[in-house]
Structures are given as structure tokens and as C-alpha cells.
Amino acid sequence: MTSVDVEPGVTESAATPVIEARDLSRHFRVGRGFFSKQQLHAVDNVSFSIGRQEIVALAGESGSGKSTIARLLAGVYKPTGGEIFYQGRPMSSFKSRKDQLSYRGDVPMVFQDPFSSLNPAFRVSHGVLRSLKLHRPELTRQQRQDEAAQVIEAVGLTPAGDIMDRYPYELSGGQRQRIGFAQALAHKPKLILADEPVSMLDVSIRIGLLNLMAELRSSAGVSFLYITHDIASARYVADRLMIMYAGHIVETGPAESVLANPKHPYTDLLLGAVPDPRAPLSLGIEGDTGEPPKVVDPTPGCRFRWRCPLAIDRCHVETPVLRRLGENHEAACHVAEADAGVAG
């Protein structure tokens, strides 16, 4: 696969954040009994921003905290710590129903499962029209019909009238997922949170959905947080890539820079599992050994240390923070060296 070309001016416009997370954390109480004090640290002290007309991929294994971040940004979960800023305004200040509806219209989600995201009892048009009625009440009934047809055509489903009259079971998985994007697009969003939107689709139709994201970025001016465990698809569509492990962002930077010159051992491990001829040569990490991450009441130190063959004593006592190791390229690793891959 080849990377999607960034439209002229996108890099400049991306400098202004649509959304920004500062020291964002989300912990869940676990353990037996109501009075249990054990805490699962799903997300810990995460900071990042997403610019205008920018596609940012968040990649990592299952359980790394990716979907928790999406639900924090969507307002499904409240942060345990830190703050989310939307266009410079703290999300915690959105108290009124009007503010919350406006935000959820600006930052909708597209979910992983195209088969359960649509109500089988209603025609395809129902979800799109309902979104328009809720988030754009100024539209008349006829205007809602016209807008629904427009957004359905915008996601590549034609003729729109025929598609709108169908029931979900009459559509393929790829068509259903496009309807999910149409429902999000109906809000005139600023940022779409796409949580593993192609993982349940056949490989043959994934590329169409990834191209759709790039097209919507160009035509509708929308940004994306693309959550995935698939490094190859992240390389194909993303401007920037964030690698997440055990609640921490361990590496971030331009997608090509991170994948061509990984700084963190975990990124190298992910790349080693991808059958991609463009992936860099192995940096000496021969396999995945050691214990899974400890995220219930974790102790200080790198959470990857039990699986990392490059771990030193410092990794067991001090939690690494993101530091710059190249142009706009950061990694949270004690042994990583600037512009030289991962040090041995």
C-alpha cells in the first residue's frame, strides 16, 4: 500500500488543534467487593493534540487503552485526571445540554462493528435523519431528506434514494460502515473518532474505507482519530502516528518517521509482526517474551520492561516520559537515542 498524499495546506492548518488532551487519565475500580481500592490504569497521563484536517492514528495491542481514549474524547467516560480542550475550551465546562449536544455533533464516533451499529428494525435513512433532527434542528423536514441524500452520496453510496430505503440486512459490511460515516458526517463534524472502523471488514474492501477517510478530510475539512491495531493501515492513511502501550503513549511522530525509524522497542515489536516489505529491518528484538503489562495499581517504571530485551535497571524504577529524539518525533524510552533507532 502507498501513503495517501496530504492535500496542500493541510500541514499548516493542522498546526491549530481541534482537540487537545493534557495529562489525561482514566482509572477503573476493580477487585472483589464494593470497598476494593484496586485501580486499573487504562489511561495514564496522556497528552496529545489533533489539528485541523489531520488524520492521527492511535495504534497498539488490544487492551492498551486506545478505545478508552476514544470514549474519553466522546464524553462517554469522564477523566479521572487531566483535561480535554475542544477548540481551546475545557470539556469540563460543557454543563448545559445544548453545549453537550453541540460537542457530540462536532465530535461523533464511528464504531467497530458495522453489523450492530445500525438498528435492524429501521431503514438505513432512520439513523441519518435522526442525527440531523437532533443536531441540526434548524432544518426543515425536506431539508433533512435532501441533506441525508447528500451525505450518503458523499460516502460513495449511490443512488442515495435506493440506499436510504433499504434495511441494514440488505447492505454489505462495507456499505454499513459507510452509513456509519454518513451519520457522523450529517452533523457537519470537526473531528470523527473512528474506533477500529475497518477491522471487521474483508481485506478487499478495507482500502475503500481508508480512502473514504482521506477524501472526507479533503472535501469536508474533517479531522480523524483513527484507532487501529493494524500498522499497515495506519501507514497508508495517517499523517501522524501515536503508539500506545499499557495506558501510555510510548512513541509519536509523523507516520513515515515512526515506521521507518522506530525509537521505542515496542514499536519495533509491532513492526516485526507486520508482513510489510517496506518495514525497516529488525533492530535486534527477536521475539515477544516476558510478562504482560501490569496496569492494576502499577508501580513506577516502564510498563514494557518485562517484555523488553533492552531494559536496564533504570527502566524498573523510573517511568520514562516522552522526549524529542528527532524532528517532531518523540519516544518514552530510557535507552532510545536521537536519530539512531533504539540503542542497545
C-alpha positions in Angstrom: 0.0 0.0 0.0 1.1 3.6 -0.6 0.5 6.6 1.5 -2.3 9.0 0.7 -0.9 12.4 -0.4 -1.6 15.2 2.1 -3.5 18.0 0.5 -1.8 21.4 0.0 -2.2 23.5 3.1 -3.1 20.6 5.4 0.2 20.7 7.3 -0.2 24.4 8.0 -3.9 24.1 9.1 -3.1 21.1 11.3 -1.0 23.4 13.5 -4.2 24.7 15.1 -5.6 22.0 17.4 -9.2 20.9 17.1 -8.8 18.9 20.3 -6.1 18.6 22.9 -5.6 16.2 25.8 -3.4 17.3 28.7 -2.3 14.7 31.3 -5.4 12.7 30.6 -6.1 9.7 32.8 -8.8 7.2 33.3 -8.8 4.6 36.1 -11.4 1.9 36.9 -12.0 0.3 40.2 -11.5 -3.4 40.1 -11.3 -6.3 42.5 -13.8 -8.1 44.7 -16.2 -6.2 46.9 -17.6 -2.7 46.9 -14.8 -1.4 49.0 -12.0 -2.6 46.8 -9.3 0.0 46.4 -7.6 -1.6 43.4 -7.4 0.6 40.3 -6.9 -0.4 36.7 -5.0 2.4 35.0 -6.5 2.2 31.5 -5.1 5.6 30.5 -2.3 7.4 32.4 -1.1 11.0 32.0 -1.6 11.1 28.2 -1.1 14.3 26.3 -1.6 14.9 22.6 -3.4 17.2 20.1 -5.2 16.7 16.8 -5.0 19.5 14.2 -7.5 20.7 11.6 -7.8 18.4 8.6 -5.4 16.0 10.2 -5.6 12.2 10.4 -3.9 10.9 13.5 -3.6 7.1 14.0 -3.6 5.6 17.5 -2.1 2.1 17.3 -1.4 -0.6 19.8 -2.4 -4.1 21.0 -5.9 -4.9 22.4 -6.1 -3.6 26.0 -3.6 -0.8 25.5 -6.2 1.9 26.2 -7.0 3.1 22.7 -10.7 2.7 22.9 -10.8 4.3 26.4 -9.2 7.4 24.9 -11.9 7.5 22.2 -14.6 7.2 24.8 -13.0 10.0 26.9 -12.9 12.3 23.9 -16.5 11.3 23.0 -17.6 12.2 26.6 -18.7 8.6 27.4 -16.2 8.5 30.2 -15.2 11.3 32.5 -11.5 11.6 33.1 -10.0 10.5 36.4 -7.4 13.3 35.9 -6.3 15.8 33.3 -8.4 17.8 30.9 -9.6 17.7 27.3 -9.7 21.0 25.4 -12.0 21.4 22.4 -11.1 24.4 20.3 -9.4 25.9 23.3 -12.3 25.4 25.7 -12.1 22.8 28.5 -14.6 20.0 28.1 -15.4 20.0 31.8 -17.1 23.4 31.2 -19.7 21.9 28.9 -22.5 21.7 31.5 -25.7 22.6 29.6 -27.5 20.1 27.3 -27.0 22.5 24.4 -23.2 22.5 24.9 -23.1 18.7 25.2 -25.2 18.1 22.1 -23.1 20.6 20.1 -19.9 18.9 21.2 -21.2 15.4 20.4 -22.3 16.7 17.0 -18.8 18.1 16.4 -17.0 15.0 17.6 -19.0 11.9 16.7 -17.8 8.3 16.8 -17.8 5.6 14.1 -17.8 2.2 15.8 -16.0 -1.0 15.1 -18.9 -3.3 14.3 -21.0 -2.3 11.3 -23.5 -5.1 12.0 -24.6 -3.8 15.4 -24.2 -0.1 14.9 -27.5 0.1 12.8 -30.9 -0.7 14.2 -32.2 -3.7 12.1 -35.8 -2.6 12.6 -35.5 0.7 10.7 -34.5 1.7 7.2 -31.0 3.0 6.7 -32.3 6.6 6.4 -33.6 6.5 10.0 -30.2 7.0 11.8 -29.1 9.7 9.4 -32.4 11.6 9.7 -32.5 11.2 13.4 -29.0 12.6 13.7 -30.0 15.6 11.6 -33.1 16.3 13.6 -31.2 16.1 16.9 -28.0 18.0 16.0 -29.4 20.4 13.3 -32.9 21.3 14.4 -33.0 24.4 12.1 -33.5 22.2 9.1 -37.0 21.6 7.7 -38.2 18.0 7.0 -37.5 18.3 3.3 -34.1 19.9 4.0 -33.2 16.9 6.3 -34.2 14.5 3.4 -32.0 16.4 1.0 -29.1 16.6 3.4 -29.4 12.8 4.2 -29.2 12.0 0.5 -26.2 14.3 0.1 -24.1 12.8 2.9 -25.0 9.2 1.7 -23.7 10.1 -1.7 -20.7 11.8 -0.1 -19.6 8.5 1.3 -19.8 6.8 -2.0 -23.3 5.1 -1.8 -25.4 5.7 -4.9 -28.2 6.1 -5.8 -28.9 7.6 -2.4 -32.7 7.2 -2.6 -32.3 3.5 -3.2 -29.8 3.1 -0.3 -32.0 5.1 2.1 -34.9 2.8 1.5 -33.0 -0.4 2.4 -32.8 -2.2 5.7 -29.4 -2.8 7.2 -29.5 -6.6 6.4 -29.8 -5.6 2.7 -26.3 -3.9 2.8 -22.8 -5.4 2.9 -20.5 -4.8 5.8 -18.6 -2.2 3.9 -21.8 -0.4 3.0 -23.0 -0.4 6.6 -19.7 1.1 7.7 -20.1 3.8 5.1 -23.6 4.6 6.5 -21.8 5.0 9.9 -19.6 7.6 8.4 -22.6 9.2 6.7 -24.4 9.5 10.1 -21.3 11.2 11.6 -20.9 13.4 8.6 -24.5 14.6 8.9 -23.5 16.6 12.0 -21.0 18.6 10.0 -18.3 17.4 12.4 -14.9 18.9 13.1 -13.4 15.5 14.3 -14.5 11.9 13.7 -13.4 9.3 16.3 -13.1 6.1 14.2 -12.6 3.2 16.5 -11.3 0.2 14.5 -13.7 1.0 11.7 -12.2 -1.5 9.2 -11.1 -4.3 11.5 -14.3 -6.4 10.9 -14.3 -6.0 7.2 -12.8 -8.1 4.4 -9.3 -7.0 3.4 -10.6 -6.4 -0.1 -12.9 -3.6 1.0 -10.8 -2.0 3.8 -8.9 0.1 1.3 -12.1 1.8 0.2 -12.9 2.9 3.7 -9.4 4.2 4.3 -9.6 6.2 1.1 -13.0 7.5 2.2 -11.4 8.9 5.3 -8.8 10.7 3.2 -11.5 12.0 0.9 -13.7 13.3 3.7 -10.6 15.1 5.2 -10.2 16.9 1.9 -13.8 17.5 0.9 -15.4 18.1 4.3 -12.4 19.5 6.2 -12.9 16.9 8.9 -10.1 15.6 11.2 -9.9 11.9 12.3 -8.6 10.0 15.2 -8.1 6.6 13.6 -7.8 3.9 16.2 -6.3 0.6 15.0 -4.1 -2.3 15.8 -3.1 -2.5 12.1 0.2 -0.7 11.5 -0.1 -1.1 7.7 -3.4 0.7 7.5 -2.0 3.4 9.8 0.9 3.9 7.4 -1.5 4.1 4.5 -3.8 6.8 5.8 -2.3 8.7 8.7 -0.4 12.0 8.9 0.8 11.2 12.4 1.1 8.0 14.4 0.8 7.5 18.2 1.8 4.2 19.6 0.1 3.2 22.9 1.1 0.5 25.4 -0.5 -0.2 28.8 -2.1 3.2 29.1 0.9 5.2 28.0 1.7 6.8 24.6 5.2 5.4 24.1 6.0 6.9 20.7 4.6 9.6 18.5 5.6 11.5 15.3 5.0 11.7 11.6 3.8 8.3 10.5 6.6 7.6 8.0 9.2 8.8 10.5 7.9 6.5 13.3 7.7 3.5 11.0 10.9 4.0 9.1 13.0 4.8 12.2 11.2 3.4 15.3 12.7 4.6 18.6 10.8 2.5 21.1 11.3 -1.3 21.4 7.5 -1.8 21.5 7.1 0.0 18.1 9.8 -2.3 16.7 8.0 -5.3 18.1 4.8 -4.2 16.4 6.6 -3.7 13.1 8.2 -7.1 13.4 4.7 -8.7 13.3 3.7 -6.9 10.2 4.3 -8.6 6.8 5.1 -5.4 5.1 8.1 -5.2 2.7 8.5 -1.5 3.4 9.0 -2.1 7.2 12.5 -1.4 8.5 15.0 -4.1 9.3 14.7 -5.6 12.8 16.6 -3.7 15.5 17.6 -6.9 17.3 14.3 -7.6 19.1 13.8 -11.2 18.1 10.5 -12.0 19.7 7.9 -11.2 22.2 8.9 -12.6 25.6 8.2 -11.8 29.2 5.1 -10.9 31.1 2.1 -8.9 30.0 1.9 -5.3 31.3 0.8 -4.7 34.9 -1.9 -2.0 34.8 -3.7 -2.7 38.1 -2.1 -0.4 40.7 1.1 -0.3 38.6 4.4 0.6 40.2 6.8 3.2 38.8 8.9 2.1 35.9 8.5 1.4 32.2 5.4 -0.8 31.7 7.1 -2.6 28.8 10.1 -3.6 30.9 9.0 -7.2 31.4 8.9 -7.8 27.7 11.8 -5.6 26.6 15.2 -7.3 25.9 16.9 -3.8 26.1 15.6 -3.0 29.7 18.2 -1.5 32.1 17.9 -1.0 35.9 16.6 2.5 35.4 13.6 1.1 33.5 12.4 -0.8 36.6 12.3 2.3 38.9 11.6 5.3 36.7 8.7 5.8 34.4 10.0 7.2 31.1 8.4 10.3 29.6 8.1 11.4 26.0 11.2 13.2 24.8 12.2 14.5 21.4 14.5 12.2 19.5 14.1 13.7 16.0 12.1 16.3 14.1 8.6 16.1 15.7 9.4 12.6 16.8 9.2 11.6 20.5 9.5 8.4 22.4 9.2 7.4 26.1 12.3 5.2 26.4 15.3 5.4 28.6 17.6 3.7 26.1 16.4 5.3 22.9 18.9 7.6 21.1 18.1 10.6 18.9 18.2 9.8 15.2 19.8 6.4 15.8 17.0 4.0 16.4 16.9 2.2 19.7 20.2 1.9 21.5 21.4 -1.4 22.6 
